[in-house]
Every structure is written in structure tokens, then in C-alpha cells.
Amino acid sequence: MAKKDDTYWLGFDLGGSKMLAKVYTQKLKDLGKERKRTRGQDGAEAGVKRMIKTIYDALEDADVSADQLSGIGMGIPGPLDLDKGIILEAPNLGWENVKIQAQMESEFQCPVVILNDVDAGVYGEYVAGAAKKSRCVIGAFIGTGIGGGCVYNGRLIQGKKESCMEIGHFPVLPDGPLCGCGRRGCLEAVASRLAISAAAATAAFRGDAPYLLENHGTDIKNIKSGALTASVEAGDEGTIEILTRAAHYIGRTLAGTINLLSPDTVVLGGGLIEANPKGFIRAIENAIHDSVMPSFQGTYTVTPAEIGDDAGAVGAAAWAIANLDASS
């Protein structure tokens, strides 16, 4: 049960398929939570109401009332106006120009700060996970897309009004496949889980991944991270080659960010990393080592994320504390 004289903060992680609200103390002790499906297809108005209900349910689980909240941090996908607290566009949800900060501040009568969802996850790993005590951490989260973030001297690197560190949109293959952003040859277009699944489906159809074909077919909706891992473990040469090539692209891109920022920690997260196809993380690490400036070799640690699904919520809460708490 929460102590009534504590200071309480809420972290919210909005995803394409799920939303998670968690209540924390000032020292980020976990008090209670609530998770719901996002149901973005219902529209922004219904989605915001669902977010509000999720927060109230988390507060009830933590035995904390809304008027005890000192602030809320919200990790949100898509382009954001950080100054005005507006979701400019959430492509996977179909939401546009949602004044989320104003709506939440009106509902809960406390300050609210928003940040990119991947930034929230990287910050969560910095304050409570694999990158604790790092001076500089670069994070790359490899899932349906590829997101990136960077914490430098305790602060997220952000643009003037919006998030940055779009590692997934580094150009890696001139005139390569069309990316969702409208450009060609982005890292995300050749090395995201979606791109890998599409290539693996082709390999299965051609007979280069027999296990994958027999057990998961050629529909990319069925070829998720776990299926790719099973295919590698079964010895499907086509899948192994595709993942090796993707790891090479990811490693080369991260090597470029290391040359720019000289991090002491590189955190790898997302569904494909969590599924951990045999040798995938090591292949990324080897590609980084082979591509980074020789003087930077050995100056960084590559590590998988530790917190999993909670990283976004704890990172959002910690960012709220860092930006809204006068005593921090």
C-alpha cells in the first residue's frame, strides 16, 4: 500500500498494440500498473479515453489517488511536438494532431511531459537497466521498425521541438528498398524485423528455408521474431543468411553513431533482440567492431536491454521526474 506522504509519478507507454501505465515513487519504486490493448483503430478520441481509463486503473492498483500525482511522463510513437505536447502523427494508430498533453493535464490536474517511445525505452535502460551509470548510451530497438535514442550526460539528445536519433532511417543502401518514411535504402527497410520477415518468406518460398516453410508458411504475418529464431535453430540457410546480412547493416550503422558520440554503452532491444536468434547479437557486435574507427575499438560495451516491456514506462516516469520535479 502506498504511503500517503510519498511523492508519486506515473509513466505511460503507448504502443501500436498495447498501452501500459505504471505508478512509481520518487525513487522509481513500482507501486501498481495497468495494461490494455491500444485499439488504435477506434480513433484518437476513443484512444485518449482508453488511456485515461488505463491511468485510473493503475492508480487504483497502486492505492494512489489522482490528486496525489506530482506528474506524468508519456512515451508515444510517431512525430511529436514536444513543446506543445501534441501527437503530430501516430502512423500505426491513424491518429493526427492529438493535443495529448493538454487533455491529460486537464484530466489529472498535474504537469505532463511527452517524449518519443524509443527515447523513453532508452532512458529507462539508463536509469534502471543495462546502461546504469553510463556517461553516454546509444540504444537501438529492433522490432517491426528500428528506433534509436541517446542519453548523454544524463539527458536525452532531442531536437529543438521533436525527437531525433532516427537510427532506423540512416541511409545504408543507395537505391535500396522503399522505406515507410518515403526514402530508399534506410536501415529500417533492410534490417527491421518486418524487412527480415519479408525476405525470409521469399527464402521459404524458394526452398531455402524448409523449416520456416513447413511450420510458418510464407505469410509474413506468421513470421515473427520467434519464428525466425526457430528457423535459425533448425538450420535454415536462407534465414541465417538474411539475419547475418541484417546484423551487418545494423552494426555498420551503429559504428557510425559510435564514431560520432563515443558511447560507453550500446543497448540493443526490441522483439528481435529479445527472441535472440543464435549469433545475431554477436554478429551485430562483430560488425560494429569491424566498422568503427580503430581508436574506438574496445571503448564501448554492447549489451541487450534488461527491462523489457517496462522500459518505456519507467523511462517516461523518470524523464518526468527529471524535467518536472523542482527538487531533482
C-alpha positions as CSV (number, residue, x, y, z in Angstrom):
1,M,0.0,0.0,0.0
2,A,1.3,3.5,-0.9
3,K,2.3,5.8,1.9
4,K,0.2,9.0,1.7
5,D,3.1,11.3,2.3
6,D,5.2,9.9,-0.6
7,T,5.7,11.6,-4.0
8,Y,4.0,9.7,-6.8
9,W,4.7,9.7,-10.5
10,L,3.2,7.9,-13.5
11,G,4.9,6.5,-16.5
12,F,2.8,5.7,-19.6
13,D,4.0,3.7,-22.6
14,L,1.7,3.9,-25.7
15,G,2.3,1.3,-28.3
16,G,0.7,0.1,-31.5
17,S,-0.8,-2.9,-29.8
18,K,-0.7,-2.2,-26.1
19,M,-0.7,0.6,-23.6
20,L,0.9,0.4,-20.2
21,A,0.6,2.7,-17.2
22,K,2.7,2.3,-14.1
23,V,2.8,4.2,-10.8
24,Y,6.2,5.0,-9.1
25,T,7.6,6.7,-6.1
26,Q,10.2,9.4,-6.4
27,K,12.9,6.7,-6.3
28,L,11.1,4.7,-9.0
29,K,9.7,2.0,-6.8
30,D,7.0,0.2,-8.7
31,L,3.6,0.5,-6.9
32,G,1.0,-0.6,-9.4
33,K,0.2,-0.9,-13.1
34,E,-2.5,-1.5,-15.7
35,R,-2.1,-2.8,-19.3
36,K,-4.7,-2.7,-22.0
37,R,-4.9,-3.2,-25.8
38,T,-4.5,0.0,-27.6
39,R,-7.3,-0.5,-30.2
40,G,-6.0,2.4,-32.2
41,Q,-8.4,1.7,-35.0
42,D,-11.2,3.1,-32.7
43,G,-9.8,6.6,-33.4
44,A,-8.0,9.2,-31.3
45,E,-10.9,10.3,-29.2
46,A,-11.7,6.8,-28.0
47,G,-8.0,6.1,-27.7
48,V,-7.4,9.0,-25.3
49,K,-10.4,8.0,-23.2
50,R,-8.9,4.5,-23.1
51,M,-5.5,5.9,-22.0
52,I,-7.2,7.9,-19.2
53,K,-9.1,4.8,-18.0
54,T,-5.8,2.9,-18.0
55,I,-4.2,5.5,-15.8
56,Y,-7.1,5.5,-13.3
57,D,-6.9,1.7,-13.2
58,A,-3.2,1.8,-12.5
59,L,-3.7,4.4,-9.7
60,E,-6.3,2.2,-8.2
61,D,-3.9,-0.8,-8.3
62,A,-1.3,1.3,-6.6
63,D,-3.7,2.7,-4.0
64,V,-2.8,6.3,-5.1
65,S,-5.4,9.0,-5.9
66,A,-5.1,11.2,-8.9
67,D,-4.7,14.3,-6.8
68,Q,-1.5,12.8,-5.3
69,L,0.3,12.6,-8.6
70,S,3.2,15.0,-9.0
71,G,3.5,14.5,-12.7
72,I,3.0,12.1,-15.7
73,G,5.6,11.1,-18.3
74,M,4.3,9.6,-21.6
75,G,6.3,7.7,-24.2
76,I,4.5,8.0,-27.5
77,P,5.3,6.7,-31.0
78,G,5.5,8.9,-34.1
79,P,6.4,12.6,-34.7
80,L,5.6,14.7,-31.7
81,D,5.6,18.5,-31.0
82,L,7.5,18.3,-27.7
83,D,6.9,22.0,-26.8
84,K,3.2,21.9,-27.2
85,G,2.6,18.3,-26.2
86,I,1.0,17.3,-29.5
87,I,1.0,13.9,-31.3
88,L,1.5,15.2,-34.8
89,E,1.0,11.8,-36.3
90,A,0.9,8.2,-35.0
91,P,1.0,6.2,-38.2
92,N,0.4,2.8,-36.7
93,L,-2.7,4.2,-34.9
94,G,-4.0,6.5,-37.5
95,W,-4.0,9.5,-35.1
96,E,-3.1,13.0,-36.1
97,N,-2.8,16.3,-34.2
98,V,-3.8,15.0,-30.8
99,K,-3.3,17.5,-28.0
100,I,-2.4,14.8,-25.6
101,Q,-0.6,16.9,-23.0
102,A,-3.4,19.4,-22.6
103,Q,-6.0,16.7,-22.3
104,M,-4.1,14.8,-19.7
105,E,-3.2,17.9,-17.7
106,S,-6.9,18.9,-17.7
107,E,-8.0,15.4,-16.6
108,F,-5.4,14.8,-13.8
109,Q,-4.5,18.4,-12.8
110,C,-0.8,17.7,-12.8
111,P,2.0,18.5,-15.2
112,V,2.6,16.2,-18.1
113,V,5.7,15.7,-20.3
114,I,5.7,13.7,-23.5
115,L,8.7,12.0,-25.3
116,N,9.3,9.6,-28.1
117,D,8.5,6.0,-27.1
118,V,12.0,4.7,-28.0
119,D,13.6,7.6,-26.2
120,A,11.6,6.5,-23.2
121,G,12.8,3.0,-23.5
122,V,16.5,4.0,-23.8
123,Y,16.1,6.4,-20.9
124,G,14.5,3.6,-18.9
125,E,17.6,1.4,-19.6
126,Y,19.8,4.3,-18.5
127,V,18.1,4.8,-15.1
128,A,17.2,1.3,-14.2
129,G,18.6,-1.2,-16.7
130,A,21.5,-2.3,-18.8
131,A,23.0,1.2,-19.1
132,K,23.0,2.4,-15.5
133,K,25.9,4.8,-14.6
134,S,26.8,5.2,-18.3
135,R,28.1,8.6,-19.4
136,C,26.7,8.1,-22.9
137,V,24.4,5.4,-24.0
138,I,23.1,4.7,-27.5
139,G,20.1,2.5,-27.8
140,A,18.8,0.7,-30.9
141,F,15.4,-1.1,-30.7
142,I,14.8,-3.6,-33.5
143,G,11.3,-4.7,-34.0
144,T,8.7,-4.0,-36.7
145,G,10.7,-0.9,-37.3
146,I,14.1,0.3,-35.9
147,G,14.1,3.1,-33.4
148,G,17.1,4.8,-31.7
149,G,17.8,7.0,-28.8
150,C,20.8,8.5,-26.9
151,V,21.4,9.7,-23.4
152,Y,24.4,11.9,-23.0
153,N,25.5,13.1,-19.5
154,G,22.0,12.2,-18.1
155,R,20.0,14.0,-20.8
156,L,18.2,12.6,-23.8
157,I,19.5,14.1,-27.1
158,Q,16.4,15.7,-28.7
159,G,15.8,18.2,-31.4
160,K,14.6,21.7,-30.8
161,K,10.9,20.6,-30.9
162,E,10.9,16.9,-31.6
163,S,12.8,13.7,-31.1
164,C,15.8,12.7,-33.2
165,M,18.3,9.9,-33.3
166,E,16.4,8.2,-36.1
167,I,18.8,5.3,-36.4
168,G,16.4,3.3,-38.4
169,H,16.4,6.0,-41.2
170,F,20.2,6.1,-41.7
171,P,20.7,5.6,-45.4
172,V,22.7,2.3,-45.8
173,L,21.9,1.0,-49.2
174,P,21.8,3.5,-52.1
175,D,18.7,3.0,-54.3
176,G,17.6,0.2,-51.9
177,P,14.1,-0.8,-50.9
178,L,11.5,1.8,-50.3
179,C,11.2,2.7,-46.6
180,G,8.0,3.7,-44.8
181,C,9.4,7.2,-44.4
182,G,9.3,7.6,-48.2
183,R,13.1,7.4,-48.8
184,R,15.0,4.4,-50.2
185,G,17.7,2.2,-48.6
186,C,17.1,3.2,-44.9
187,L,18.4,0.8,-42.3
188,E,14.8,0.0,-41.4
189,A,14.0,-1.0,-44.9
190,V,16.7,-3.7,-44.9
191,A,17.1,-4.8,-41.3
192,S,13.9,-4.4,-39.3
193,R,12.0,-7.5,-38.3
194,L,9.4,-6.6,-40.9
195,A,12.1,-6.5,-43.7
196,I,13.7,-9.6,-42.4
197,S,10.4,-11.5,-42.3
198,A,9.6,-10.4,-45.9
199,A,13.0,-11.7,-47.1
200,A,12.6,-14.9,-45.1
201,A,9.1,-15.5,-46.6
202,T,10.7,-15.3,-50.0
203,A,13.5,-17.7,-49.0
204,A,10.9,-20.1,-47.7
205,F,9.0,-20.0,-51.0
206,R,12.2,-20.7,-52.9
207,G,13.1,-23.6,-50.7
208,D,16.0,-22.0,-48.9
209,A,14.2,-22.2,-45.5
210,P,12.4,-25.5,-45.4
211,Y,11.7,-25.4,-41.6
212,L,10.1,-22.0,-41.9
213,L,8.0,-23.1,-44.9
214,E,6.7,-26.2,-43.2
215,N,5.9,-24.6,-39.8
216,H,5.1,-21.0,-40.6
217,G,4.4,-20.8,-44.3
218,T,5.1,-17.7,-46.4
219,D,2.7,-15.2,-44.9
220,I,4.8,-12.5,-43.2
221,K,2.1,-12.1,-40.6
222,N,3.1,-15.5,-39.3
223,I,6.9,-14.9,-39.5
224,K,7.6,-13.1,-36.3
225,S,10.7,-13.0,-34.1
226,G,10.1,-16.4,-32.5
227,A,9.6,-18.0,-35.9
228,L,12.8,-16.5,-37.2
229,T,14.7,-17.8,-34.2
230,A,13.3,-21.3,-34.6
231,S,14.2,-21.2,-38.3
232,V,17.8,-20.4,-37.5
233,E,18.0,-23.1,-34.8
234,A,16.7,-25.6,-37.3
235,G,19.5,-24.7,-39.7
236,D,17.6,-22.8,-42.4
237,E,20.4,-21.4,-44.5
238,G,18.2,-18.8,-46.1
239,T,17.1,-17.3,-42.8
240,I,20.7,-17.4,-41.4
241,E,22.0,-15.5,-44.4
242,I,19.2,-12.9,-44.1
243,L,19.8,-12.3,-40.4
244,T,23.6,-12.2,-40.9
245,R,23.2,-9.5,-43.6
246,A,20.8,-7.5,-41.4
247,A,23.2,-7.7,-38.5
248,H,25.9,-6.3,-40.8
249,Y,23.8,-3.3,-41.7
250,I,22.8,-2.7,-38.1
251,G,26.4,-3.0,-36.9
252,R,27.8,-0.6,-39.6
253,T,25.1,2.0,-38.7
254,L,25.9,1.8,-35.0
255,A,29.6,2.1,-35.8
256,G,28.8,5.4,-37.4
257,T,27.0,6.6,-34.3
258,I,29.9,5.4,-32.1
259,N,32.3,7.4,-34.2
260,L,30.1,10.5,-33.6
261,L,29.3,10.2,-29.9
262,S,31.8,7.7,-28.3
263,P,29.3,6.0,-26.1
264,D,30.4,3.7,-23.3
265,T,27.3,1.5,-23.7
266,V,25.3,0.4,-26.7
267,V,22.0,-1.2,-25.7
268,L,20.1,-3.4,-28.2
269,G,16.4,-4.0,-27.6
270,G,13.2,-4.8,-29.3
271,G,11.4,-8.1,-30.2
272,L,14.1,-9.4,-32.5
273,I,16.8,-9.0,-29.8
274,E,14.6,-10.5,-27.1
275,A,14.0,-13.5,-29.3
276,N,17.8,-13.7,-29.7
277,P,18.3,-15.7,-32.9
278,K,21.5,-17.7,-32.4
279,G,24.5,-15.4,-33.1
280,F,22.5,-12.4,-34.0
281,I,23.7,-10.1,-31.2
282,R,27.3,-11.3,-31.7
283,A,27.1,-10.7,-35.4
284,I,26.0,-7.1,-34.7
285,E,28.8,-6.7,-32.3
286,N,31.4,-8.0,-34.8
287,A,30.1,-5.7,-37.5
288,I,30.4,-2.7,-35.1
289,H,34.0,-3.8,-34.3
290,D,35.0,-4.2,-37.9
291,S,33.4,-0.8,-39.0
292,V,34.2,1.6,-36.1
293,M,37.3,3.7,-36.1
294,P,40.2,1.7,-34.7
295,S,40.8,4.1,-31.9
296,F,37.2,3.4,-30.6
297,Q,37.5,-0.3,-30.7
298,G,37.1,-1.7,-27.1
299,T,35.8,1.6,-25.7
300,Y,32.2,0.6,-25.5
301,T,30.1,-2.4,-24.3
302,V,27.3,-3.9,-26.4
303,T,24.6,-5.3,-24.3
304,P,21.0,-6.5,-24.6
305,A,18.3,-4.4,-22.9
306,E,17.3,-5.7,-19.4
307,I,13.9,-4.3,-18.5
308,G,11.8,-5.5,-21.4
309,D,8.2,-4.1,-21.7
310,D,8.7,-1.9,-18.6
311,A,11.5,0.2,-20.0
312,G,9.2,2.7,-21.7
313,A,7.0,3.3,-18.6
314,V,9.9,3.6,-16.1
315,G,11.8,5.8,-18.6
316,A,8.8,8.1,-19.1
317,A,8.3,8.4,-15.4
318,A,12.0,9.1,-14.8
319,W,12.0,11.7,-17.5
320,A,9.0,13.4,-15.9
321,I,10.8,13.5,-12.6
322,A,14.0,14.9,-14.2
323,N,12.0,17.6,-16.0
324,L,9.1,18.4,-13.7
325,D,10.4,18.0,-10.2
326,A,11.9,21.1,-8.8
327,S,13.9,19.2,-6.2
328,S,15.6,16.8,-8.7
